[in-house]
Amino acid sequence: MLLTYVQAQELMHASIQKKTELDVSLDLGISKSRVRIEEGRFILPDNQALNLDHMRKIIKKDTICFVARDNDVLPASLFSEETNNYYKLVPTANWPTLEISGIRMHVTKAMGPKEDTERKISFVSPCTGKVLDTCTGLGYTAIMASKTAEEVHTFERDENCIEVEKVNPYSSALFTEKKIIRHHEDVFEGIKKLQSDYFDCIIHDPPRQALSTLLYSQEFYNQLYRVSRKGVRLFHYTGDPGAKRGLDIRAGIIKRLEMAGFKQVERVFNGVKCRKG
């Protein structure tokens, strides 16, 4: 069960008003559950008991989700000595986002992760046939693509991301949807094992270039071209890093995609889209 500052504020307010129960979401907005309120204690549906101090703790940390466990609340976060990164599940206006050492994996200012994912999918519309999602993250792209696609292959090398997926209710279809085929490895190496001329749509949403230079390399773009069927629709998320300093990372990306053989390469919101002629 997950709580954010929103549910904590609702429960605190209900306690002040002397209410004896309140329906709140314990899965980040997917559904609502009834919480009993007894003399400053909040009894969850599984009979865990939280108190006012727990609610105050959650309210103070409004940029992280909390897991209710063993009558306590624990931040939905972890630190990896292997990657030297801090991972946390961050609440937003709709779906939560993953933040890795201060860098959020979705657009959260201009829109929420839900709209961000819908926009990415729209650039390869219709998202049908066989789809390649190069970097799973929380799995939103793979899950949304699976609603219309025949099958979706998605890659994730970071076990820490997978641990956050397990906590996030919006990632649950990654573990249940049969059309989603998961690859627990680096896509730079994994793509070499995939069949040529196979995919109808590709969404390439890599980490920032500074963190994953190989996924922006000519060698990788050549592999994307190899596994693409004729007429493939490809969207490459880039963001706009360095724009304020006059940097244009998309210019180099466009050049390398064209060298790989892609046609109709054009700039779109936060990225580049193209086709295989």
N, C-alpha and C positions, 0 to 999 in steps of 0.2 A: 504494500500500500504506500502511495506517494502523497506527500503534502507539499504545498508551496506557501509562500507568505499570504496568498489569496485565501486559501482555506483556513489558515491559522487566524487571520483577521476575522473571518466569518464566525469561527468558533468562539473566539474571544468576545466578540460582540454579542453573540447569543448567550454566553455565560453571564455577561453583565446585565442582560435583559431578563435573566432568571429563566431562560427557556430550558426545557428538560430534554429536548432532542432537536437535531437539525440534519437536514439532508445536504450533504456536501460531496464533492467529487474526491475520490481517493485514487483516481487513475488519470489525473491531469485532464479532466474534462470529458472523458469518454462516457462516463456514467455517473450516477449519484448513489451514495450509500447513506444509511441512517446512522448517525452518531448520537449516542445517549450522553447527556450532560448531568453529572451528579456531583454537586458540591465542589466545583472547580476541577473535576476530572472529566475526561472525554473518553468514553468507552467505544472503541471501534467495533465493527461487525465481527471480528475474530476474537473479541474480548480483551484485546490489548487496552491498557489504561494509560492515557497521556495526561499531563497536567498543564497548568498555566505557564510554568517555566519552559516547558517544551514549546508552547505556542510563541512565547517571547523570543526564544532562540531562533525559531523559523522566521519570524517577522524581521529580525535583525539581518538575516541573510537572504535578501530578496532576489539574488542572482543564482540561486542553486535550489534544486529539488531535494527533498528529504525523504528517506525511507523509514517507515514505522516498523520497528523490529524489537522484539523482547521488551516491550513497554518503554521504549526509548525512541528517539529520532536521530538518524544518522545521515550525514550528507551523502548524496548520490555522487560520489567522487572517488578518485583513487590516484595515487602517485606511482609511477613506474620508474624504478631505478635503471631498468634496462634502456628505456627510451629517454629518461630524464625529463619526462613530461607529466603534467598534472591534468587529469581529465575530469570534467564535471558535466552533469546534465543540468541545463539552464532553462528555466521556464520562460515562455514568451506568451504573446497574445493567443496563440493557438498551439501548434505542436512544439515540444521542447527542442532545443538545439544542443549539439555537443560542442563544448569549448575545450580546446587543447592548449594549455599554457597561455591562456589569454586570447587565443584566436578562435573565433566562432566559425563553425563549419557551414552556416547558412546566413543569408541576408536576414537581418533582424531589425534594421532601422526603417527602410523604405517599405518593408512588408514582412510577413512572418514566414517561417520555414515551409508552411503549407503552400502559400502562394509562390514562394521561391521554387519549390519543387514542380508545381504546376507549370510555371513559366519554362523551366528547363525541358519538361516533357513536350511542351507546345512547339519547341523548335525542331522536333523530330516527328511531328504529327503527320500522318497517323502512326501512332506508336504500336505497330503490329508486327507479326512474324517473330523472328528471333532477335532478341535485344541483348546488347552488351553494356553493362554498367560497370565501368572500370574500377570505381572506388566506392565500396559500400557505405562507410560511415555509419549512420543510424539506419540506413536501409530505405529511406523514404522514396528515392528514385526507383529502386528495384521493386518496391511494393506497389507504387503507383503504376509503373510500367506493366506489372503482371496482371493488372485489371483488363488490359486490352491485348497484350502480347501472347504469343504461343508459348514462349519460354524466355526466361531472363537469366543470363549468366552474370554474376557479380563477384568482385574480388575484394578481399580485406586481409591484409597481412598483420595488422596490429591486434593482438589478443586483448589489449586493454579496451579498444573500441567495442569488441565483441562482448566484453563484460558489461559495458554501459548499455549495449543493445538489450541484454537480458533483463535489465532493470526498467527500461523504457517501454511502457505499454504500446506505444505507437510503432515499435519495432517488432512486435510479436509475430507478424505475418512472415518475417524472415525465417522463423522456425517452424512454420506450419504450411505455408503456401507451396504446393508441389511444383508449381511452374517456375519457382525461383531456385536456381542451381548455384550453390555457394562454393566459392573457391577460397580456401584459407591460405593464400600465398600472395606474394608480390606480383601484381599484374604485369610488371615489366618482364618477368620471367615466365609467368603463367600464360601470357598471350601467345608465346611461341609454341605452346602445345595445342592451341586451338586450330580447328579446321579452316582452311582457306575458303574464301567466297561463301561465308556462312551467315553473317549477320545482316539484318535488314535495317536496324537502327543501332546507333551507338551514342551513349551519353558519357563523355569523358570529363569527369569533375574531380581533378586531382588536387592535392594540397598545393599551397603556394609554391611557385617555381623555386624559391630559395630553399624549400624543404624537400623538394622532390624533383631535382633537375632532370633525371632520366625520363620522367613521364612527359617532358616537354622536348625530348630529343628527336632528331631526325630518325634514329633507329626505331624509336617507339611509334612514330607516326607512320613509318613504312609498314610496321606490323599491323597497325589499325587498318591501313589500306588493304593489306593482304587478306585479313579475315572478313573484309567487307564484301557483300554482294554488289553487283552492279545496281546503281540507283540508291545505294545506302543513304540514309539521312543521319548525319553526324552533328552533334552539338558538343563543343569544347568550352567548358566554363573557364574563364580567365580572371574574373573580377577586374578591378582597375587599379592594381597596386602601382604606386609611383606616379599616378596621373598628376598630382599636385606639383611634382618636381619635373614634369614634362616628359616622363618616361612613357613609352608605348610598347608594352610587351606583346601586344597583339600583332604588331607589324612582323616581328620575327616568327610568330606562330603561323601566321598566314603564309609566309614565304615557305616554311618547312612543310606545311600541309600541301601546298601546291607542288612542291618538289616530290612529295610522296605520290602524287598523282590525282589528288582530289580536285574537283571542279566547283564552280559557283561558290567560291569561298567568300563569305561576307561577314561583316561585323554585325552583331546583334547585341541586345542588352546583356552586359556582363560576360560577353563571350564571342565565339565565332561559330558559324554553322557552314556546312559544305555537303557536297554529294560526291559519289563515285560515278563517273560518267560511263 
